[in-house]
Amino acid sequence: MDIAFKVDQDAKKYWIAYEDENTSETHSIPQKYTIEGENVIFFPKGNSSGGRIEIGNEKGQKYEITVDRVFGTASIKRL
């Protein structure tokens, strides 16, 4: 079953969507933070669609979460 990490940048929300159309609870990002990025799909074999999500705060600090397409692993770095 494919599982997707979904992001709504404008509403500052994220959630998990399952292939059978069920979804997790929607989580809100506090107003002092920003979230930008793309939806990432994780496949049963462990790989993913790959993607990047950037999270920032009011001090201008930003972090980038990158998901590898081949291995489905995530890494985070400060920008």
Secondary structure, 3 states (H helix, E strand, C coil): CCEEEEEECCCCEEEEEECCCCECCCEECCCCEEEEECCEEECCCCCECCEEEEEEECCCCEEEEEECCCCCCEEEEEC
